[in-house]
């Protein structure tokens, strides 16, 4: 006689389902996941040359990435005074995805000469091992003497983009900011560059802002003047 297992149903009740049926369903779900993963890999691969074309266009626009960073509702929360000054020297944001393991990626920021550090590039690398453990690697910042503003905040809770970019914290907050940059700011960069206060003009169906919407609403009420969105003439 075939064995069965009790399975919780959405209405709070439980029902007995044959073990064989459960195994079939598990196998089918595994197939679904495999197809979705392959589609995601193809998505990354096919977009790569398009992002390269976009990159060449953005290079022609002054302060493009500076403006996009300042206008992103989630990322802008991390821009304090010193970060604001550093971001003025930001030349480019680059996202490099691992085409095999999509959980692994790098965020690269390139900079022009500035008074804070000598690095022309800062890299933060995110990876997840086979056991699901998170790992982070970061570039060591070559600070100019007396300019390491991350040290003076080491004991307080003030948010800072550069401090986040250089630490190895793998908590949810750190992970979410990385994904906000990877999955929203980077692909929707043009939207954020031209972002205006009148949100009715933006088709939310075209922007993946669902997980940041509540945070965005709160930011607009409490954000200091230095973090307001920057309007760009059309």
Biotite code that builds the C-alpha atoms (Angstrom):
import biotite.structure as struc

atoms = struc.array([
    struc.Atom([0.000, 0.000, 0.000], chain_id="A", res_id=1, res_name="UNK", atom_name="CA", element="C"),
    struc.Atom([1.388, 3.403, -1.000], chain_id="A", res_id=2, res_name="UNK", atom_name="CA", element="C"),
    struc.Atom([2.338, 5.659, 1.893], chain_id="A", res_id=3, res_name="UNK", atom_name="CA", element="C"),
    struc.Atom([1.058, 9.194, 2.212], chain_id="A", res_id=4, res_name="UNK", atom_name="CA", element="C"),
    struc.Atom([2.057, 12.396, 3.968], chain_id="A", res_id=5, res_name="UNK", atom_name="CA", element="C"),
    struc.Atom([0.053, 15.197, 5.481], chain_id="A", res_id=6, res_name="UNK", atom_name="CA", element="C"),
    struc.Atom([0.516, 18.501, 3.693], chain_id="A", res_id=7, res_name="UNK", atom_name="CA", element="C"),
    struc.Atom([-0.607, 21.898, 4.999], chain_id="A", res_id=8, res_name="UNK", atom_name="CA", element="C"),
    struc.Atom([-3.040, 23.560, 2.610], chain_id="A", res_id=9, res_name="UNK", atom_name="CA", element="C"),
    struc.Atom([-3.455, 27.324, 2.232], chain_id="A", res_id=10, res_name="UNK", atom_name="CA", element="C"),
    struc.Atom([-6.748, 27.351, 4.130], chain_id="A", res_id=11, res_name="UNK", atom_name="CA", element="C"),
    struc.Atom([-5.014, 26.016, 7.245], chain_id="A", res_id=12, res_name="UNK", atom_name="CA", element="C"),
    struc.Atom([-6.255, 22.477, 6.856], chain_id="A", res_id=13, res_name="UNK", atom_name="CA", element="C"),
    struc.Atom([-4.070, 19.473, 6.168], chain_id="A", res_id=14, res_name="UNK", atom_name="CA", element="C"),
    struc.Atom([-4.642, 16.685, 3.686], chain_id="A", res_id=15, res_name="UNK", atom_name="CA", element="C"),
    struc.Atom([-3.034, 13.346, 2.937], chain_id="A", res_id=16, res_name="UNK", atom_name="CA", element="C"),
    struc.Atom([-1.154, 13.192, -0.368], chain_id="A", res_id=17, res_name="UNK", atom_name="CA", element="C"),
    struc.Atom([0.432, 10.048, -1.740], chain_id="A", res_id=18, res_name="UNK", atom_name="CA", element="C"),
    struc.Atom([4.243, 10.020, -1.348], chain_id="A", res_id=19, res_name="UNK", atom_name="CA", element="C"),
    struc.Atom([4.619, 9.183, -5.023], chain_id="A", res_id=20, res_name="UNK", atom_name="CA", element="C"),
    struc.Atom([2.637, 12.259, -6.008], chain_id="A", res_id=21, res_name="UNK", atom_name="CA", element="C"),
    struc.Atom([4.787, 14.422, -3.734], chain_id="A", res_id=22, res_name="UNK", atom_name="CA", element="C"),
    struc.Atom([7.954, 13.080, -5.343], chain_id="A", res_id=23, res_name="UNK", atom_name="CA", element="C"),
    struc.Atom([6.550, 13.779, -8.808], chain_id="A", res_id=24, res_name="UNK", atom_name="CA", element="C"),
    struc.Atom([5.750, 17.339, -7.767], chain_id="A", res_id=25, res_name="UNK", atom_name="CA", element="C"),
    struc.Atom([9.211, 17.852, -6.258], chain_id="A", res_id=26, res_name="UNK", atom_name="CA", element="C"),
    struc.Atom([10.791, 16.617, -9.486], chain_id="A", res_id=27, res_name="UNK", atom_name="CA", element="C"),
    struc.Atom([8.610, 18.940, -11.550], chain_id="A", res_id=28, res_name="UNK", atom_name="CA", element="C"),
    struc.Atom([9.445, 21.928, -9.353], chain_id="A", res_id=29, res_name="UNK", atom_name="CA", element="C"),
    struc.Atom([13.121, 21.112, -9.804], chain_id="A", res_id=30, res_name="UNK", atom_name="CA", element="C"),
    struc.Atom([12.601, 21.219, -13.577], chain_id="A", res_id=31, res_name="UNK", atom_name="CA", element="C"),
    struc.Atom([10.888, 24.598, -13.278], chain_id="A", res_id=32, res_name="UNK", atom_name="CA", element="C"),
    struc.Atom([13.836, 25.947, -11.279], chain_id="A", res_id=33, res_name="UNK", atom_name="CA", element="C"),
    struc.Atom([16.290, 24.611, -13.839], chain_id="A", res_id=34, res_name="UNK", atom_name="CA", element="C"),
    struc.Atom([14.487, 26.339, -16.709], chain_id="A", res_id=35, res_name="UNK", atom_name="CA", element="C"),
    struc.Atom([14.202, 29.612, -14.782], chain_id="A", res_id=36, res_name="UNK", atom_name="CA", element="C"),
    struc.Atom([17.912, 29.514, -13.946], chain_id="A", res_id=37, res_name="UNK", atom_name="CA", element="C"),
    struc.Atom([18.839, 28.876, -17.573], chain_id="A", res_id=38, res_name="UNK", atom_name="CA", element="C"),
    struc.Atom([16.593, 31.727, -18.717], chain_id="A", res_id=39, res_name="UNK", atom_name="CA", element="C"),
    struc.Atom([18.259, 34.036, -16.194], chain_id="A", res_id=40, res_name="UNK", atom_name="CA", element="C"),
    struc.Atom([21.696, 33.022, -17.468], chain_id="A", res_id=41, res_name="UNK", atom_name="CA", element="C"),
    struc.Atom([20.671, 33.726, -21.049], chain_id="A", res_id=42, res_name="UNK", atom_name="CA", element="C"),
    struc.Atom([19.224, 37.051, -19.923], chain_id="A", res_id=43, res_name="UNK", atom_name="CA", element="C"),
    struc.Atom([22.581, 38.079, -18.450], chain_id="A", res_id=44, res_name="UNK", atom_name="CA", element="C"),
    struc.Atom([24.486, 36.874, -21.512], chain_id="A", res_id=45, res_name="UNK", atom_name="CA", element="C"),
    struc.Atom([22.232, 38.592, -24.057], chain_id="A", res_id=46, res_name="UNK", atom_name="CA", element="C"),
    struc.Atom([22.209, 41.896, -22.179], chain_id="A", res_id=47, res_name="UNK", atom_name="CA", element="C"),
    struc.Atom([26.007, 42.118, -21.906], chain_id="A", res_id=48, res_name="UNK", atom_name="CA", element="C"),
    struc.Atom([26.625, 43.641, -25.389], chain_id="A", res_id=49, res_name="UNK", atom_name="CA", element="C"),
    struc.Atom([23.662, 45.991, -24.944], chain_id="A", res_id=50, res_name="UNK", atom_name="CA", element="C"),
    struc.Atom([25.033, 47.266, -21.643], chain_id="A", res_id=51, res_name="UNK", atom_name="CA", element="C"),
    struc.Atom([28.359, 47.839, -23.395], chain_id="A", res_id=52, res_name="UNK", atom_name="CA", element="C"),
    struc.Atom([26.634, 50.037, -26.003], chain_id="A", res_id=53, res_name="UNK", atom_name="CA", element="C"),
    struc.Atom([24.827, 51.877, -23.222], chain_id="A", res_id=54, res_name="UNK", atom_name="CA", element="C"),
    struc.Atom([28.106, 52.367, -21.406], chain_id="A", res_id=55, res_name="UNK", atom_name="CA", element="C"),
    struc.Atom([29.555, 54.282, -24.357], chain_id="A", res_id=56, res_name="UNK", atom_name="CA", element="C"),
    struc.Atom([26.523, 56.565, -24.429], chain_id="A", res_id=57, res_name="UNK", atom_name="CA", element="C"),
    struc.Atom([26.666, 57.275, -20.700], chain_id="A", res_id=58, res_name="UNK", atom_name="CA", element="C"),
    struc.Atom([30.342, 58.225, -21.019], chain_id="A", res_id=59, res_name="UNK", atom_name="CA", element="C"),
    struc.Atom([29.216, 61.214, -23.093], chain_id="A", res_id=60, res_name="UNK", atom_name="CA", element="C"),
    struc.Atom([26.945, 62.546, -20.329], chain_id="A", res_id=61, res_name="UNK", atom_name="CA", element="C"),
    struc.Atom([28.505, 64.628, -17.566], chain_id="A", res_id=62, res_name="UNK", atom_name="CA", element="C"),
    struc.Atom([27.834, 63.385, -14.014], chain_id="A", res_id=63, res_name="UNK", atom_name="CA", element="C"),
    struc.Atom([25.573, 60.615, -15.279], chain_id="A", res_id=64, res_name="UNK", atom_name="CA", element="C"),
    struc.Atom([26.239, 58.087, -12.519], chain_id="A", res_id=65, res_name="UNK", atom_name="CA", element="C"),
    struc.Atom([26.523, 60.794, -9.869], chain_id="A", res_id=66, res_name="UNK", atom_name="CA", element="C"),
    struc.Atom([22.981, 61.889, -10.687], chain_id="A", res_id=67, res_name="UNK", atom_name="CA", element="C"),
    struc.Atom([21.609, 58.348, -10.906], chain_id="A", res_id=68, res_name="UNK", atom_name="CA", element="C"),
    struc.Atom([23.027, 57.454, -7.480], chain_id="A", res_id=69, res_name="UNK", atom_name="CA", element="C"),
    struc.Atom([21.627, 60.610, -5.890], chain_id="A", res_id=70, res_name="UNK", atom_name="CA", element="C"),
    struc.Atom([18.185, 59.983, -7.371], chain_id="A", res_id=71, res_name="UNK", atom_name="CA", element="C"),
    struc.Atom([17.801, 56.358, -6.307], chain_id="A", res_id=72, res_name="UNK", atom_name="CA", element="C"),
    struc.Atom([15.485, 56.285, -3.245], chain_id="A", res_id=73, res_name="UNK", atom_name="CA", element="C"),
    struc.Atom([17.209, 53.326, -1.571], chain_id="A", res_id=74, res_name="UNK", atom_name="CA", element="C"),
    struc.Atom([20.831, 54.146, -2.361], chain_id="A", res_id=75, res_name="UNK", atom_name="CA", element="C"),
    struc.Atom([20.439, 57.860, -1.567], chain_id="A", res_id=76, res_name="UNK", atom_name="CA", element="C"),
    struc.Atom([19.758, 56.975, 2.076], chain_id="A", res_id=77, res_name="UNK", atom_name="CA", element="C"),
    struc.Atom([23.442, 56.060, 2.373], chain_id="A", res_id=78, res_name="UNK", atom_name="CA", element="C"),
    struc.Atom([24.837, 59.296, 0.962], chain_id="A", res_id=79, res_name="UNK", atom_name="CA", element="C"),
    struc.Atom([26.006, 61.498, 3.809], chain_id="A", res_id=80, res_name="UNK", atom_name="CA", element="C"),
    struc.Atom([28.138, 64.630, 3.374], chain_id="A", res_id=81, res_name="UNK", atom_name="CA", element="C"),
    struc.Atom([31.450, 62.850, 2.710], chain_id="A", res_id=82, res_name="UNK", atom_name="CA", element="C"),
    struc.Atom([29.810, 60.266, 0.444], chain_id="A", res_id=83, res_name="UNK", atom_name="CA", element="C"),
    struc.Atom([28.197, 63.096, -1.482], chain_id="A", res_id=84, res_name="UNK", atom_name="CA", element="C"),
    struc.Atom([31.616, 64.616, -2.137], chain_id="A", res_id=85, res_name="UNK", atom_name="CA", element="C"),
    struc.Atom([33.075, 61.271, -3.236], chain_id="A", res_id=86, res_name="UNK", atom_name="CA", element="C"),
    struc.Atom([30.137, 60.516, -5.537], chain_id="A", res_id=87, res_name="UNK", atom_name="CA", element="C"),
    struc.Atom([30.810, 63.807, -7.336], chain_id="A", res_id=88, res_name="UNK", atom_name="CA", element="C"),
    struc.Atom([33.957, 62.092, -8.633], chain_id="A", res_id=89, res_name="UNK", atom_name="CA", element="C"),
    struc.Atom([32.170, 58.897, -9.688], chain_id="A", res_id=90, res_name="UNK", atom_name="CA", element="C"),
    struc.Atom([32.755, 58.049, -13.337], chain_id="A", res_id=91, res_name="UNK", atom_name="CA", element="C"),
    struc.Atom([31.043, 54.717, -13.764], chain_id="A", res_id=92, res_name="UNK", atom_name="CA", element="C"),
    struc.Atom([29.133, 51.864, -12.168], chain_id="A", res_id=93, res_name="UNK", atom_name="CA", element="C"),
    struc.Atom([29.827, 48.399, -13.568], chain_id="A", res_id=94, res_name="UNK", atom_name="CA", element="C"),
    struc.Atom([28.089, 45.159, -12.601], chain_id="A", res_id=95, res_name="UNK", atom_name="CA", element="C"),
    struc.Atom([29.810, 41.886, -13.448], chain_id="A", res_id=96, res_name="UNK", atom_name="CA", element="C"),
    struc.Atom([27.648, 38.767, -13.117], chain_id="A", res_id=97, res_name="UNK", atom_name="CA", element="C"),
    struc.Atom([28.847, 35.173, -12.852], chain_id="A", res_id=98, res_name="UNK", atom_name="CA", element="C"),
    struc.Atom([27.060, 33.501, -15.779], chain_id="A", res_id=99, res_name="UNK", atom_name="CA", element="C"),
    struc.Atom([27.122, 30.115, -14.018], chain_id="A", res_id=100, res_name="UNK", atom_name="CA", element="C"),
    struc.Atom([26.228, 31.067, -10.438], chain_id="A", res_id=101, res_name="UNK", atom_name="CA", element="C"),
    struc.Atom([24.020, 34.131, -10.674], chain_id="A", res_id=102, res_name="UNK", atom_name="CA", element="C"),
    struc.Atom([24.229, 34.718, -6.918], chain_id="A", res_id=103, res_name="UNK", atom_name="CA", element="C"),
    struc.Atom([27.851, 35.765, -7.447], chain_id="A", res_id=104, res_name="UNK", atom_name="CA", element="C"),
    struc.Atom([28.573, 39.239, -8.777], chain_id="A", res_id=105, res_name="UNK", atom_name="CA", element="C"),
    struc.Atom([30.838, 42.272, -8.498], chain_id="A", res_id=106, res_name="UNK", atom_name="CA", element="C"),
    struc.Atom([29.991, 45.933, -8.101], chain_id="A", res_id=107, res_name="UNK", atom_name="CA", element="C"),
    struc.Atom([32.686, 48.194, -9.532], chain_id="A", res_id=108, res_name="UNK", atom_name="CA", element="C"),
    struc.Atom([32.893, 51.951, -9.089], chain_id="A", res_id=109, res_name="UNK", atom_name="CA", element="C"),
    struc.Atom([35.443, 53.970, -11.049], chain_id="A", res_id=110, res_name="UNK", atom_name="CA", element="C"),
    struc.Atom([36.533, 57.430, -9.948], chain_id="A", res_id=111, res_name="UNK", atom_name="CA", element="C"),
    struc.Atom([38.363, 60.454, -11.230], chain_id="A", res_id=112, res_name="UNK", atom_name="CA", element="C"),
    struc.Atom([41.093, 62.029, -9.108], chain_id="A", res_id=113, res_name="UNK", atom_name="CA", element="C"),
    struc.Atom([39.765, 63.130, -5.723], chain_id="A", res_id=114, res_name="UNK", atom_name="CA", element="C"),
    struc.Atom([40.945, 64.350, -2.318], chain_id="A", res_id=115, res_name="UNK", atom_name="CA", element="C"),
    struc.Atom([39.833, 61.220, -0.435], chain_id="A", res_id=116, res_name="UNK", atom_name="CA", element="C"),
    struc.Atom([41.712, 58.251, -1.904], chain_id="A", res_id=117, res_name="UNK", atom_name="CA", element="C"),
    struc.Atom([44.097, 57.342, -4.702], chain_id="A", res_id=118, res_name="UNK", atom_name="CA", element="C"),
    struc.Atom([42.127, 54.350, -6.015], chain_id="A", res_id=119, res_name="UNK", atom_name="CA", element="C"),
    struc.Atom([40.659, 54.772, -9.472], chain_id="A", res_id=120, res_name="UNK", atom_name="CA", element="C"),
    struc.Atom([38.441, 51.732, -8.917], chain_id="A", res_id=121, res_name="UNK", atom_name="CA", element="C"),
    struc.Atom([36.670, 50.204, -5.918], chain_id="A", res_id=122, res_name="UNK", atom_name="CA", element="C"),
    struc.Atom([35.272, 46.671, -6.146], chain_id="A", res_id=123, res_name="UNK", atom_name="CA", element="C"),
    struc.Atom([32.860, 44.833, -3.871], chain_id="A", res_id=124, res_name="UNK", atom_name="CA", element="C"),
    struc.Atom([32.394, 41.137, -4.638], chain_id="A", res_id=125, res_name="UNK", atom_name="CA", element="C"),
    struc.Atom([29.407, 39.112, -3.425], chain_id="A", res_id=126, res_name="UNK", atom_name="CA", element="C"),
    struc.Atom([29.350, 35.304, -3.500], chain_id="A", res_id=127, res_name="UNK", atom_name="CA", element="C"),
    struc.Atom([27.354, 32.416, -2.051], chain_id="A", res_id=128, res_name="UNK", atom_name="CA", element="C"),
    struc.Atom([29.009, 29.021, -1.532], chain_id="A", res_id=129, res_name="UNK", atom_name="CA", element="C"),
    struc.Atom([27.495, 25.549, -1.961], chain_id="A", res_id=130, res_name="UNK", atom_name="CA", element="C"),
    struc.Atom([26.265, 25.575, 1.650], chain_id="A", res_id=131, res_name="UNK", atom_name="CA", element="C"),
    struc.Atom([24.498, 28.911, 1.134], chain_id="A", res_id=132, res_name="UNK", atom_name="CA", element="C"),
    struc.Atom([27.010, 30.927, 3.174], chain_id="A", res_id=133, res_name="UNK", atom_name="CA", element="C"),
    struc.Atom([27.531, 34.524, 2.113], chain_id="A", res_id=134, res_name="UNK", atom_name="CA", element="C"),
    struc.Atom([30.984, 35.937, 1.391], chain_id="A", res_id=135, res_name="UNK", atom_name="CA", element="C"),
    struc.Atom([32.203, 39.440, 0.576], chain_id="A", res_id=136, res_name="UNK", atom_name="CA", element="C"),
    struc.Atom([35.531, 40.721, -0.724], chain_id="A", res_id=137, res_name="UNK", atom_name="CA", element="C"),
    struc.Atom([36.344, 44.402, -1.051], chain_id="A", res_id=138, res_name="UNK", atom_name="CA", element="C"),
    struc.Atom([39.077, 46.611, -2.410], chain_id="A", res_id=139, res_name="UNK", atom_name="CA", element="C"),
    struc.Atom([41.438, 48.048, 0.189], chain_id="A", res_id=140, res_name="UNK", atom_name="CA", element="C"),
    struc.Atom([41.070, 51.804, -0.009], chain_id="A", res_id=141, res_name="UNK", atom_name="CA", element="C"),
    struc.Atom([44.283, 53.832, -0.260], chain_id="A", res_id=142, res_name="UNK", atom_name="CA", element="C"),
    struc.Atom([43.125, 56.873, 1.706], chain_id="A", res_id=143, res_name="UNK", atom_name="CA", element="C"),
    struc.Atom([44.871, 60.204, 1.586], chain_id="A", res_id=144, res_name="UNK", atom_name="CA", element="C"),
    struc.Atom([46.231, 61.143, 4.998], chain_id="A", res_id=145, res_name="UNK", atom_name="CA", element="C"),
    struc.Atom([43.469, 62.141, 7.392], chain_id="A", res_id=146, res_name="UNK", atom_name="CA", element="C"),
    struc.Atom([40.712, 61.516, 4.845], chain_id="A", res_id=147, res_name="UNK", atom_name="CA", element="C"),
    struc.Atom([39.405, 58.119, 5.993], chain_id="A", res_id=148, res_name="UNK", atom_name="CA", element="C"),
    struc.Atom([35.975, 59.298, 7.134], chain_id="A", res_id=149, res_name="UNK", atom_name="CA", element="C"),
    struc.Atom([34.786, 55.703, 7.687], chain_id="A", res_id=150, res_name="UNK", atom_name="CA", element="C"),
    struc.Atom([36.881, 55.436, 10.872], chain_id="A", res_id=151, res_name="UNK", atom_name="CA", element="C"),
    struc.Atom([35.187, 58.284, 12.683], chain_id="A", res_id=152, res_name="UNK", atom_name="CA", element="C"),
    struc.Atom([31.834, 56.514, 12.188], chain_id="A", res_id=153, res_name="UNK", atom_name="CA", element="C"),
    struc.Atom([32.980, 53.085, 13.257], chain_id="A", res_id=154, res_name="UNK", atom_name="CA", element="C"),
    struc.Atom([31.159, 53.281, 16.587], chain_id="A", res_id=155, res_name="UNK", atom_name="CA", element="C"),
    struc.Atom([27.927, 54.945, 15.488], chain_id="A", res_id=156, res_name="UNK", atom_name="CA", element="C"),
    struc.Atom([25.037, 53.847, 13.312], chain_id="A", res_id=157, res_name="UNK", atom_name="CA", element="C"),
    struc.Atom([25.197, 56.536, 10.655], chain_id="A", res_id=158, res_name="UNK", atom_name="CA", element="C"),
    struc.Atom([24.782, 55.062, 7.203], chain_id="A", res_id=159, res_name="UNK", atom_name="CA", element="C"),
    struc.Atom([27.487, 55.613, 4.625], chain_id="A", res_id=160, res_name="UNK", atom_name="CA", element="C"),
    struc.Atom([27.769, 54.281, 1.086], chain_id="A", res_id=161, res_name="UNK", atom_name="CA", element="C"),
    struc.Atom([31.573, 54.208, 1.075], chain_id="A", res_id=162, res_name="UNK", atom_name="CA", element="C"),
    struc.Atom([31.694, 52.634, 4.515], chain_id="A", res_id=163, res_name="UNK", atom_name="CA", element="C"),
    struc.Atom([29.266, 49.956, 3.268], chain_id="A", res_id=164, res_name="UNK", atom_name="CA", element="C"),
    struc.Atom([31.323, 49.504, 0.123], chain_id="A", res_id=165, res_name="UNK", atom_name="CA", element="C"),
    struc.Atom([34.502, 48.800, 2.058], chain_id="A", res_id=166, res_name="UNK", atom_name="CA", element="C"),
    struc.Atom([33.213, 46.570, 4.868], chain_id="A", res_id=167, res_name="UNK", atom_name="CA", element="C"),
    struc.Atom([32.705, 42.785, 4.876], chain_id="A", res_id=168, res_name="UNK", atom_name="CA", element="C"),
    struc.Atom([29.347, 42.673, 6.624], chain_id="A", res_id=169, res_name="UNK", atom_name="CA", element="C"),
    struc.Atom([27.077, 39.973, 5.167], chain_id="A", res_id=170, res_name="UNK", atom_name="CA", element="C"),
    struc.Atom([23.872, 40.844, 7.040], chain_id="A", res_id=171, res_name="UNK", atom_name="CA", element="C"),
    struc.Atom([20.554, 41.310, 5.240], chain_id="A", res_id=172, res_name="UNK", atom_name="CA", element="C"),
    struc.Atom([20.866, 45.091, 5.077], chain_id="A", res_id=173, res_name="UNK", atom_name="CA", element="C"),
    struc.Atom([24.214, 44.866, 3.321], chain_id="A", res_id=174, res_name="UNK", atom_name="CA", element="C"),
    struc.Atom([22.924, 42.195, 0.961], chain_id="A", res_id=175, res_name="UNK", atom_name="CA", element="C"),
    struc.Atom([19.782, 44.165, 0.099], chain_id="A", res_id=176, res_name="UNK", atom_name="CA", element="C"),
    struc.Atom([21.754, 47.291, -0.775], chain_id="A", res_id=177, res_name="UNK", atom_name="CA", element="C"),
    struc.Atom([23.954, 45.255, -3.095], chain_id="A", res_id=178, res_name="UNK", atom_name="CA", element="C"),
    struc.Atom([20.911, 43.816, -4.832], chain_id="A", res_id=179, res_name="UNK", atom_name="CA", element="C"),
    struc.Atom([19.282, 47.254, -5.081], chain_id="A", res_id=180, res_name="UNK", atom_name="CA", element="C"),
    struc.Atom([22.339, 48.479, -6.974], chain_id="A", res_id=181, res_name="UNK", atom_name="CA", element="C"),
    struc.Atom([22.586, 45.324, -9.088], chain_id="A", res_id=182, res_name="UNK", atom_name="CA", element="C"),
    struc.Atom([18.913, 44.712, -9.886], chain_id="A", res_id=183, res_name="UNK", atom_name="CA", element="C"),
    struc.Atom([17.452, 48.218, -9.913], chain_id="A", res_id=184, res_name="UNK", atom_name="CA", element="C"),
    struc.Atom([19.904, 51.115, -10.098], chain_id="A", res_id=185, res_name="UNK", atom_name="CA", element="C"),
    struc.Atom([22.140, 49.536, -12.730], chain_id="A", res_id=186, res_name="UNK", atom_name="CA", element="C"),
    struc.Atom([19.517, 48.250, -15.209], chain_id="A", res_id=187, res_name="UNK", atom_name="CA", element="C"),
    struc.Atom([17.231, 51.271, -14.675], chain_id="A", res_id=188, res_name="UNK", atom_name="CA", element="C"),
    struc.Atom([20.026, 53.846, -14.647], chain_id="A", res_id=189, res_name="UNK", atom_name="CA", element="C"),
    struc.Atom([18.494, 56.030, -17.352], chain_id="A", res_id=190, res_name="UNK", atom_name="CA", element="C"),
    struc.Atom([15.200, 56.170, -15.465], chain_id="A", res_id=191, res_name="UNK", atom_name="CA", element="C"),
    struc.Atom([16.948, 57.379, -12.314], chain_id="A", res_id=192, res_name="UNK", atom_name="CA", element="C"),
    struc.Atom([19.083, 59.874, -14.212], chain_id="A", res_id=193, res_name="UNK", atom_name="CA", element="C"),
    struc.Atom([15.925, 61.521, -15.561], chain_id="A", res_id=194, res_name="UNK", atom_name="CA", element="C"),
    struc.Atom([13.896, 60.895, -12.383], chain_id="A", res_id=195, res_name="UNK", atom_name="CA", element="C"),
    struc.Atom([11.590, 63.790, -11.436], chain_id="A", res_id=196, res_name="UNK", atom_name="CA", element="C"),
    struc.Atom([9.556, 64.478, -8.314], chain_id="A", res_id=197, res_name="UNK", atom_name="CA", element="C"),
    struc.Atom([6.311, 63.906, -10.213], chain_id="A", res_id=198, res_name="UNK", atom_name="CA", element="C"),
    struc.Atom([6.168, 60.128, -9.879], chain_id="A", res_id=199, res_name="UNK", atom_name="CA", element="C"),
    struc.Atom([2.889, 60.010, -11.839], chain_id="A", res_id=200, res_name="UNK", atom_name="CA", element="C"),
    struc.Atom([4.923, 60.485, -15.002], chain_id="A", res_id=201, res_name="UNK", atom_name="CA", element="C"),
    struc.Atom([6.761, 57.215, -14.376], chain_id="A", res_id=202, res_name="UNK", atom_name="CA", element="C"),
    struc.Atom([5.213, 53.910, -15.384], chain_id="A", res_id=203, res_name="UNK", atom_name="CA", element="C"),
    struc.Atom([5.862, 51.709, -12.366], chain_id="A", res_id=204, res_name="UNK", atom_name="CA", element="C"),
    struc.Atom([5.145, 48.674, -14.508], chain_id="A", res_id=205, res_name="UNK", atom_name="CA", element="C"),
    struc.Atom([8.414, 49.394, -16.269], chain_id="A", res_id=206, res_name="UNK", atom_name="CA", element="C"),
    struc.Atom([10.460, 49.875, -13.101], chain_id="A", res_id=207, res_name="UNK", atom_name="CA", element="C"),
    struc.Atom([11.215, 47.152, -10.596], chain_id="A", res_id=208, res_name="UNK", atom_name="CA", element="C"),
    struc.Atom([10.610, 49.221, -7.472], chain_id="A", res_id=209, res_name="UNK", atom_name="CA", element="C"),
    struc.Atom([8.215, 46.989, -5.534], chain_id="A", res_id=210, res_name="UNK", atom_name="CA", element="C"),
    struc.Atom([10.593, 45.981, -2.773], chain_id="A", res_id=211, res_name="UNK", atom_name="CA", element="C"),
    struc.Atom([11.837, 49.565, -2.359], chain_id="A", res_id=212, res_name="UNK", atom_name="CA", element="C"),
    struc.Atom([8.487, 51.390, -2.656], chain_id="A", res_id=213, res_name="UNK", atom_name="CA", element="C"),
    struc.Atom([7.755, 51.677, 1.065], chain_id="A", res_id=214, res_name="UNK", atom_name="CA", element="C"),
    struc.Atom([11.309, 52.814, 1.762], chain_id="A", res_id=215, res_name="UNK", atom_name="CA", element="C"),
    struc.Atom([11.015, 55.367, -1.043], chain_id="A", res_id=216, res_name="UNK", atom_name="CA", element="C"),
    struc.Atom([7.830, 56.861, 0.409], chain_id="A", res_id=217, res_name="UNK", atom_name="CA", element="C"),
    struc.Atom([9.469, 57.231, 3.822], chain_id="A", res_id=218, res_name="UNK", atom_name="CA", element="C"),
    struc.Atom([12.607, 58.761, 2.310], chain_id="A", res_id=219, res_name="UNK", atom_name="CA", element="C"),
    struc.Atom([10.670, 61.496, 0.522], chain_id="A", res_id=220, res_name="UNK", atom_name="CA", element="C"),
    struc.Atom([9.147, 62.579, 3.826], chain_id="A", res_id=221, res_name="UNK", atom_name="CA", element="C"),
    struc.Atom([12.300, 62.526, 5.938], chain_id="A", res_id=222, res_name="UNK", atom_name="CA", element="C"),
    struc.Atom([15.301, 62.880, 3.601], chain_id="A", res_id=223, res_name="UNK", atom_name="CA", element="C"),
    struc.Atom([17.573, 65.928, 4.168], chain_id="A", res_id=224, res_name="UNK", atom_name="CA", element="C"),
    struc.Atom([18.013, 68.459, 1.322], chain_id="A", res_id=225, res_name="UNK", atom_name="CA", element="C"),
    struc.Atom([21.320, 66.929, 0.200], chain_id="A", res_id=226, res_name="UNK", atom_name="CA", element="C"),
    struc.Atom([19.521, 63.708, -0.664], chain_id="A", res_id=227, res_name="UNK", atom_name="CA", element="C"),
    struc.Atom([16.681, 65.126, -2.761], chain_id="A", res_id=228, res_name="UNK", atom_name="CA", element="C"),
    struc.Atom([16.307, 63.816, -6.257], chain_id="A", res_id=229, res_name="UNK", atom_name="CA", element="C"),
    struc.Atom([18.066, 65.791, -8.937], chain_id="A", res_id=230, res_name="UNK", atom_name="CA", element="C"),
    struc.Atom([15.967, 67.029, -11.819], chain_id="A", res_id=231, res_name="UNK", atom_name="CA", element="C"),
    struc.Atom([17.424, 66.783, -15.289], chain_id="A", res_id=232, res_name="UNK", atom_name="CA", element="C"),
    struc.Atom([16.159, 68.899, -18.131], chain_id="A", res_id=233, res_name="UNK", atom_name="CA", element="C"),
    struc.Atom([14.548, 67.022, -21.027], chain_id="A", res_id=234, res_name="UNK", atom_name="CA", element="C"),
])
